[in-house]
Amino acid sequence: TIYKNTPPNGVVSPSNGSAINLSLSTPYNFTVDTSDVDVSDTLTAIWKMNGIPVGSLSPALTNTVLSAVDPFQSSFTFDANYTGSRQLTLSISDGLDTTDFSWDLLIYSNCSVASSLPAGATQRVSANTSLTTTYGVIPNDSGCAVSWTLNSVAFGANGNLKDVNSTTSGLGASNVLTATLSNGVGTP
C-alpha cells in the first residue's frame, strides 16, 4: 500500500501578513500551532534568520525555546547586529516534506539620550543679544534623528545642536525647549 504524505500545516502567531516592527533588546515570541494529518509523523523544527539556521548565526542570536515539548514556540531578542529588514522562518518537517512559516521583520534601534548639554533642567538665556546658549542632545544611536520644538512649535532645522539667544523667534518669558528623537519607524 502506498500513501500520499500530507505536509505539516500550522497557524502562525503573530500574524505574518505584513512586516512586523521590532525594537532591540525586547523579547518577542513567535509560534506555529502545528498539525499533521499523518498522526504517526514526528515533526521537527529548524528556526532560521534570512535562511541561516539560528544556531549557526554569527554573532549569535538570543533565542529561547518556550516549551521543552513544543519546539514550535520560541522567543527571540535582537541586538544591534540584527537591525534592518530580516526574515525569520520556522521550517517544520515530517521526515518527508517540509513547510516553511515566515515572518518579515523590521528590527530597529530604540532611541534614547546618551548625553545632553547644558546640564540641568532649568536654564536662563542672557538678555544680551550677542550671547548665545547652545543646547545639545547626543542620541545613543547615529540612526536616530533629533528634531526640536520651542513652546510646542517646530524650531528651526533638525540636528543635534540648537542655539538660543534673546532674539530667538517665539522666545517668551518662560519657555519649553524639547528635543525629540526618532528612528524613523516608531515604537512597536
C-alpha positions as CSV (number, residue, x, y, z in Angstrom):
1,T,0.0,0.0,0.0
2,I,1.3,3.5,-0.9
3,Y,0.0,6.6,1.0
4,K,0.4,10.1,-0.2
5,N,2.1,12.2,2.6
6,T,0.4,15.3,3.8
7,P,2.9,18.1,4.7
8,P,2.8,19.7,8.1
9,N,0.4,22.6,8.5
10,G,0.1,25.4,11.0
11,V,-1.2,28.8,12.2
12,V,1.4,31.4,13.0
13,S,1.4,33.9,15.8
14,P,2.0,36.8,15.5
15,S,0.2,37.1,12.1
16,N,2.6,37.2,9.2
17,G,0.5,39.4,6.8
18,S,2.9,42.3,6.8
19,A,6.3,43.4,8.2
20,I,6.5,43.3,11.9
21,N,8.3,46.3,13.6
22,L,10.5,45.1,16.5
23,S,12.8,47.1,18.7
24,L,16.2,45.9,20.1
25,S,16.7,44.2,23.5
26,T,13.0,43.2,23.9
27,P,12.0,39.6,23.7
28,Y,9.4,38.7,21.1
29,N,7.5,35.3,20.9
30,F,6.9,33.5,17.7
31,T,4.7,30.4,17.5
32,V,3.4,28.0,14.9
33,D,0.4,25.9,16.1
34,T,1.3,22.8,14.1
35,S,-0.8,20.0,12.8
36,D,-0.2,17.0,10.6
37,V,-3.0,14.6,9.5
38,D,-0.4,11.8,9.3
39,V,-0.6,11.3,13.1
40,S,2.4,8.9,13.1
41,D,4.8,11.5,11.8
42,T,7.3,13.0,14.1
43,L,7.7,16.7,13.4
44,T,11.0,18.6,13.7
45,A,11.7,22.3,13.7
46,I,14.5,24.5,12.5
47,W,14.4,28.2,13.1
48,K,16.2,30.3,10.5
49,M,17.1,34.0,10.1
50,N,17.5,35.0,6.5
51,G,17.7,31.3,5.5
52,I,20.5,30.5,8.0
53,P,19.8,28.2,10.9
54,V,19.6,30.3,14.1
55,G,22.2,28.1,15.8
56,S,24.7,28.8,13.0
57,L,24.4,32.6,13.1
58,S,27.5,34.7,14.0
59,P,27.2,36.7,16.1
60,A,24.7,34.5,18.0
61,L,21.0,35.5,18.1
62,T,19.4,35.2,21.5
63,N,16.5,32.8,21.4
64,T,14.8,30.7,23.9
65,V,12.5,27.7,23.1
66,L,9.4,28.4,25.2
67,S,8.5,24.8,25.8
68,A,10.7,21.7,26.0
69,V,8.0,19.6,24.4
70,D,7.0,22.1,21.7
71,P,9.9,23.4,19.6
72,F,7.4,25.4,17.5
73,Q,7.4,28.2,20.1
74,S,10.4,30.4,20.6
75,S,11.3,33.8,22.0
76,F,13.9,36.0,20.2
77,T,15.7,39.0,21.5
78,F,17.5,41.1,18.8
79,D,20.7,43.2,19.4
80,A,22.3,45.8,17.2
81,N,23.8,43.1,14.9
82,Y,20.3,42.4,13.6
83,T,18.9,45.8,12.8
84,G,17.2,46.3,9.4
85,S,15.0,44.0,7.3
86,R,15.1,40.4,8.2
87,Q,13.1,37.2,7.6
88,L,12.5,34.8,10.5
89,T,11.4,31.3,9.3
90,L,10.4,28.2,11.1
91,S,10.9,25.1,8.9
92,I,8.8,22.2,10.1
93,S,9.5,18.7,8.7
94,D,7.6,15.5,9.0
95,G,10.6,13.5,7.6
96,L,9.3,13.6,4.0
97,D,8.0,17.1,3.4
98,T,8.9,20.5,4.9
99,T,6.7,23.5,5.4
100,D,8.2,27.0,6.0
101,F,6.4,29.6,8.1
102,S,7.9,33.0,7.7
103,W,7.7,36.5,9.3
104,D,9.1,39.6,7.7
105,L,10.7,41.7,10.4
106,L,11.9,45.3,10.6
107,I,14.3,45.5,13.6
108,Y,15.3,48.9,14.7
109,S,17.2,50.8,17.4
110,N,15.4,52.3,20.4
111,C,16.4,56.0,20.5
112,S,17.4,57.5,23.8
113,V,19.5,60.4,25.0
114,A,23.1,59.3,25.6
115,S,24.1,62.8,26.7
116,S,22.9,66.4,26.7
117,L,24.1,69.9,27.3
118,P,24.0,72.2,29.1
119,A,23.4,70.3,32.4
120,G,20.3,71.0,34.4
121,A,16.7,71.1,33.7
122,T,16.2,74.9,34.1
123,Q,18.4,77.3,32.1
124,R,18.3,81.1,31.5
125,V,19.2,82.8,28.3
126,S,21.0,86.1,28.6
127,A,19.3,89.3,27.6
128,N,22.5,90.3,25.8
129,T,21.7,89.7,22.1
130,S,25.4,88.9,21.4
131,L,25.4,85.9,23.8
132,T,24.0,82.5,22.7
133,T,23.2,79.4,24.7
134,T,23.7,76.1,22.8
135,Y,21.6,73.2,23.7
136,G,22.5,69.7,22.5
137,V,21.4,66.1,22.5
138,I,23.5,63.1,21.6
139,P,21.4,60.0,20.8
140,N,22.5,56.5,21.7
141,D,22.4,55.5,18.0
142,S,23.6,57.5,15.0
143,G,20.5,56.3,13.1
144,C,18.3,58.4,15.5
145,A,17.3,61.9,14.2
146,V,16.8,64.9,16.5
147,S,14.0,67.4,16.0
148,W,13.3,70.4,18.2
149,T,10.2,72.4,19.3
150,L,10.1,75.6,21.3
151,N,6.9,76.0,23.2
152,S,5.3,73.2,21.1
153,V,6.2,74.9,17.8
154,A,8.7,73.4,15.3
155,F,12.0,75.2,16.0
156,G,14.5,75.5,13.1
157,A,16.3,72.8,11.3
158,N,16.8,69.3,12.8
159,G,20.2,68.4,14.2
160,N,22.0,67.6,17.5
161,L,22.6,71.3,18.5
162,K,20.3,74.2,18.8
163,D,21.4,77.8,19.5
164,V,19.1,80.2,21.5
165,N,19.5,83.8,22.3
166,S,17.3,86.7,23.5
167,T,16.2,87.5,19.9
168,T,15.1,83.9,19.1
169,S,11.7,84.0,17.5
170,G,9.0,82.6,19.8
171,L,11.1,83.0,22.9
172,G,8.9,84.3,25.8
173,A,9.5,84.9,29.5
174,S,9.0,81.2,30.3
175,N,9.7,78.5,27.6
176,V,9.9,74.8,27.0
177,L,12.6,73.6,24.5
178,T,12.0,69.9,23.6
179,A,14.3,67.6,21.6
180,T,12.5,64.6,20.1
181,L,14.5,61.5,19.0
182,S,13.2,59.4,16.2
183,N,14.4,56.2,14.4
184,G,12.0,56.9,11.5
185,V,9.9,53.8,12.3
186,G,8.2,54.4,15.6
187,T,7.6,52.3,18.7
188,P,6.1,48.8,18.4
